[in-house]
């Protein structure tokens, strides 16, 4: 997993696109983050802030990138991007469809400059269809993808805003997957450059694989009734005596049996996987009372070593402090704590000490690599086409 020979031009902002290129950077790619010469990536100024005054979201997904500030609304700024694109392997952008055409950085134009360029567009609704030009954010995408409806306990309850931005992160992850797949295709000699259109709404909808089949058969999954979203009492969340919660996911009969035996309730074993609604609700009532009889941590002690598929519902603080997370080497803290690359392996890069770039920090160095001299850089800076490091 070494992408150190891959150069990525990142024109995206906020979270989804930068997360995609952060994954590539963590895998060793050289990522050049291209911002405008004004305010730059909006995430720089979004609260909460780190102790250095940078937005925490920006800090989380831009480590180790090179910062270049260009005015792509100017011909000279576009020309600078064209020069960078000549030797680039990847370009990722997250503008609305018509913006790249207006800026002259669309795939057709750049593929003429570099026919081997992998170009990825990451947007909410994709490049086609009636929603292509619509504005939106994560909550809009999970709403349109049907996910938000199924977060409800039942049809009378209000949809719950997910604790994480699912569409943003899923879209970024799939964009990174698409980019690496296209690079592999190119390197295997099966093609040259490639255009990739990733819509975050599409990615979230693809996550419905486990629950979507009834729709294809003319039925409609309802909140709290599906096998994996609350319909099974042996696959649900239960409140404990201290007001905290545990997850119970004993889908396999051996896990349910192990639980029942561990709590001296063998009388419940035969109710597992029942199709009878009354039996299910009776079992749910029994489990509700049972889990409510002890605190969350007491349950963890009781079931320690028992293969019952019962786990605590942690706060994010508890999750970060969990011993299991510690053994996975996921928290990188050489400069300040961050969530690192979420994979282990024999050849996974672990360059953790790289800071996030200041706006325009590497503008001059990067442009010199593509032939700009000091006089040209002075002229571009004087005309406001580039922004130098402060």
N, C-alpha and C positions, 0 to 999 in steps of 0.2 A: 504494500500500500504506500508507494512512493510516487507522488505526483510532482516532484521537485523540478522536472523539466517542462511543466505545463504553466503557461502564462494566461491568466484570466483577467479580463477587463470587466469590472463590476460597476454598472451604471445605476444600480438599484438603491433604494432608500428604506428606512424604517426597519422592519424585521424579516419578512419572508426571504427576499433576495439576499440580504446580507447573511442570513443564517445558511443559505445554500452555499455561498462562497466561503463562509467560515469553515464549513465542513471540508471544502476543497483545500483551504489554507491549512487546516489542521492535518490534512493528509499530505502536505508538503508543497502544494501549488503556490506559485507566486501570484498573489491577487493584488491588482492595482485598482484601488477604489477611486472612482472618478466622480467628483462632486462639482456642483456649480461654484462660481466664484463669490456668490452672495452668502446666504445662510448655510449652504451645504445640506447635508443629510439632516432632515428634521429631528431625527432621533438624538442628535447631539444636544439639543436643548430641551428634551422631554424629561420631566421628573419621573421617578426620583433620580437623584444625582449621586455619583461616586464622590469620594473625598477630594478628587481632583477637579470636580465641577463639571464633569462630562455626564451626559445622560446614561443611566445604568443600562438601558437597552442597547444603546450604541456601543458601550464598553463591552457588553456581553458577546456581541457578534461581529466585531471588527478587529480582533486582536491579530497582530502580525501582518496586517495588510499595508500596502504602500498607499499614501494619500496624495492624489493629484487633483488639482482644482482647475477646471476648464470651463470657459463660457461656450457651450455648444450652440448657442444662438448666433454666434459670430462665425464667419467663414473661416477665419484663422483658427478658431477653436475646433471647428469640424475637421480642418486639415490636420491639426495635431492628433485628433483621434484617429484619422485615417492612417497616419504614420504608425501609431501604436498598433492598429489593427493588422498591419502588414505582417507582423511577427507574432501576433497573439494566437493562442489556440482556442480560446473561449471568450465569448462576450455574453453577459447576462444583463438584461434590462427588465424593468417592471413598470414602464410607462403605459398609459392607455394607448390603444393601437395607433391612433393618428399622430401621436406625439413623435414617435421615431421617424415618421415620414417628414414631419415638419422640421425636425432637427437634422435630417439628412443622415441618420445613423440606422436606417432600416436594413433588414437582412439582404435585400436585393443589392443595395448600394455597397455594403461591406463585403458581400461574397464576390463582387467584381474585383475588389482589392485583394482579397485573400480567399481563394476558393476552398481552402481547407479549414476555414473558421467554423467552429461549432457555436451557433447563435441560439440562445435560449430566451424566450419571452415568458415571464412569470407574472400572471395577472389574476384578478379575481374570477373572471368569467371567460377568459380565453379571447382569441382573436376573431372569432366569428359568432354569429347569432345576435338576437335582439339585445342581449345584455352586454355585449362586448365593450361598449363605451361607457357603461355605468360605473359610477363611483361605488366604493364599498370598503368594508373592513371585515375582519375575522367573523364577527357576530353575524353580519349579513350573509356570509358564505355558508356558515354552518346552519343558518336558518333555512336558506334555499336548498341545501343539500339534504334536508329531512332529519338531520341529526338532532337539532335542538328540540324538535317535537318529542323525540324519544327520551329526552332527559327527564321528562315528567314522571312523577310517581304513578299518576293515573290521569285520566282525561279531565278531571276537575282541577288539577294542579297547574301551576304556572311553570313554563319552561325555565330551566335553570341555566344561567350563564356559565359556561365551562370555566373551570379554574385556570386552565391554560388556553392560550390561543391556538386551538387545534388546527385550523385551516392554514394559518400563517406558517406554523412549524412543519405541518405535513406537506404543504406546497413547496417550502424550501427544501425539504428532504427529497421530495420527488424530482425537483429541478436538478439537484445535485446528482441523483441517480441517473436521470436522463442525460446529463452532460457526460458523466463518466462512461455511460453506455455508448454514447456517440463517439467519444474519444477512442474507445476500444474498437468500435466498428472501423473507424478511420485507420487505426494502427494495424488492424488485421488485414488491411488492404481491401476491405469490402466496400469502401466508399471514401469520399473526401469530406468536405464540410457538410453541415446538416443544420436544419432549422427545427427547433423544438418549441412547441406551444403548450405551456403548462397552465391550466386553470385551477386555482385553489379549490373552487367549488367542485370541480370534477374529482379532485383527489379525495376530498372528504366523502363524496358520494361513493367512490370506489371502496371506502372503508365499510360500506353497508353490506358487504358480501354475506356475512353470517345471518343477516335478518331480512334480506331483500326478496328471497324466493317466493314468499306468499304474495307479494305484489305482482310478480310475473304470472301468478296463478289466479289473479283477480281478487285477492284479499288485501286487507290493509292492516299492517302491524299497528297495534295500539300501545300507547305508553303503559308500562307496568304489566303488560300481558305477555310479552314475548319471552322465550326461554332464557334469553341472555340479558334482558333488561327489566327483570323484576317478577316475571311470571312464575319462576321456580322458587319455592321457599328455600331450597338447598343451594341457591345461587343468588344471594341477596346481601344486603347490608343490615346489621342489627345493632341497636343501641345497647350499651352496657350500663351497669349500675352507676357508674360515675359520669354518665352523659357523653362518654366517648364511644367510638364505634369499632366494630370488626367487620371484615368481609368474610363471607362463608361461600366457598365455591366448590362444593363437593359434587361435581357432576358425575364422576365415576363412582360406582357403587362401593368400591373398596374404601374410598375416602369417607363416604357417608357412614359406612359401617364402623370404620375406625373412630369416627367422632362419637357415634352413639355408644360404643363400647367404653370409650374413655370417660364419658359422663354418666355411665350406668343408665342409659336410656335405650336399651336394646329393643324396647317395644316400638320405637319409631322406625326401625330399619325397613320394615316392609312397605312403608309409605313412600320410600324413595322412588322417584320417577313415575308416580301415580298420575293417571290422566283424569282422575276424579276431582272436580273442582272443590267439592266439600272436604275431601281428604287433604287436598293441598292447603286449604285455608285453615283446617284444624292443625296441620303440621306447622304452618307459619305461626299460629298462635302459641303453640308449644315452644317453638324455637325463640320467639320473641320473649316469652317469660323466662326461658332458660338463660339466654344471653343477658337478660336484664338482671339476673341474680348475682352477677359478679362484675367487678371492674374490668376494663379492657386488659390491663396488665396482669390481673389475676387469671384471665383466660389464657394469656400467652404463657404463663407459668404452668397452668393446668395442662395445656396441650403441647407443651414443649416435647419435641421428639415424636409426637403423634402425627401421622400422615392424614390429617383431616382437612387440609386446605383451608385453614382459618388463619387470617393475618390481620394486623391492626390497621386502622385507618389513621395514618400519620398526618400531622401538620407538615408543612414544607420544612420547617426547622428540624423536626424529628427525623424526617427523611434524610436530610443532609448529614445529620449526626449518626445515622444508622451504621452499625458495624459492617453490614453487607456492602453499603456504598463505599465505605472506607477501603475495603478489600478490592474493590473494582477500580481504584485509582482514578476516580471520576472528577474529584475536586482538585483543580489546579490552583496553586496558591503561591507561586514563586514571587509574584509582584502583588497580586491581590486575588482573593478567592474567585474562581470562575468555574462553571460547569465545563469540563473538557470534552474531548472527542469520545463519543459513547461506544467505543469498540476496543476490544483487546486483540492482540495478535502478535505474531513473531516479527512483523515488519511494519508496525504502526508507529508513525512519527510521534515524538513526545517533546516537541520544542515549545515549552510552555511559557518562557519568559518574555515573549514578544509583546510589546505594548500596542495599544490602538494608535492609529496615526492622527496627528493633528491635521486640520484641514489644509491641504496643499503642502504638507510636509515634504513630500518627495517629488513635487512637480518638476523642479529643475533637474534633479538627478535622472528621473525617468525620461524626460524629454531629451536630455543630452544623449541618452542611449539610442535614440532614433534620429540623431543628426542635428539637433538644434545647438547653435553656439551661443556664447554669452551675449553677443549683440542682439541676436534674435530673441533670446529670453528677456532681455531688458526691454525690447520694444513691445513684446507681448504683455509683459507685466505693466508697462506704462499705458497700454491701451485697454487694460482691464480684461484681457483674454485669458490670462492665467492668474492664479493667486499663489504667492510664495508662502513658505512657512513663516509663521510669526515668531 
